[in-house]
Amino acid sequence: MAIVIVSRGCYRRGSEVAERAARLLGYTCLSREVLLEASKIFDIPELRLVRAIEEAPTLLERLGRDRRKYIAFIRTALLREVQKDNVIYHGYAGHFFLRGVPAVLKVRVFADLEERIREEMAASETTAEKARERVLRDDEERRRWALSLYGMDPADPALYDLWLHIGTMKVEDAARLLAEAASLPCFQMTPEAKRLLNDRVLEAQVESYLIEEFPRFTVTVERGLARVHIVTGFSVHTLLQEKPKIVEKVQALAALAGAENVQVTFDHPL
């Protein structure tokens, strides 16, 4: 049993590699379905989530506070899906959302610039010049999106376990190599890896439930214990008065998210 995250940028053949590898392994293959699931869970129009991802970071900057909310919703939906195991996901930010979870195979599929330009020309029926502009623009937008959210460049080799270059190696070859790598013992989910993933899922769910009510907070989950730190900006006196209501609200929302044990702290230690 394994979880595979395929990063492909705007290179269309990356989707083919992921889909073919999923068929070889008998795994579920996910991409846009994650946005549909986020839309259903949180009752947010799919178009908003799609635009928040595909037009980042400019739109995200305009969205302001909604930026964090939309990303939290997508993160929750993705983590819930991969929690089922035996999944290949090819789409945005999977390698960021699952960072730190062992036994997850993270793969980058890429091709030379000229090959990608030819692909874009064929798909869009456009000139080489316009295709080049589009490819380079898409690459830069995705890089800026990742840097603005995570401070990391998606082209950083350290983010991945495996790079697959489509050129001499064809899509079928890359899919077969990906499937073989996913079958290695080091990428099988262990009880400890599963526990860490479950904690990450709960953490995302709690964040998604709190985000409408509390503009500034952090949440971490370890072995099922959710630690929520609220930054109120209140004076000590005001916080003493408001603390019971805030704690009650946090605990109620965290319980809806699935957290049975919740610890709440504040910017003023009381």
Secondary structure as UniProt FT lines:
FT   STRAND          3..7
FT   TURN            9..10
FT   HELIX           13..25
FT   STRAND          28..30
FT   HELIX           33..42
FT   HELIX           46..54
FT   TURN            55..57
FT   HELIX           58..63
FT   HELIX           65..82
FT   TURN            83..84
FT   STRAND          87..90
FT   HELIX           94..97
FT   TURN            98..100
FT   TURN            102..103
FT   STRAND          104..111
FT   HELIX           113..124
FT   HELIX           128..150
FT   TURN            154..155
FT   HELIX           157..159
FT   STRAND          162..166
FT   TURN            167..168
FT   HELIX           171..182
FT   HELIX           185..187
FT   HELIX           191..210
FT   TURN            211..213
FT   STRAND          217..222
FT   TURN            223..224
FT   STRAND          225..230
FT   HELIX           236..256
FT   TURN            257..258
FT   STRAND          261..266
//
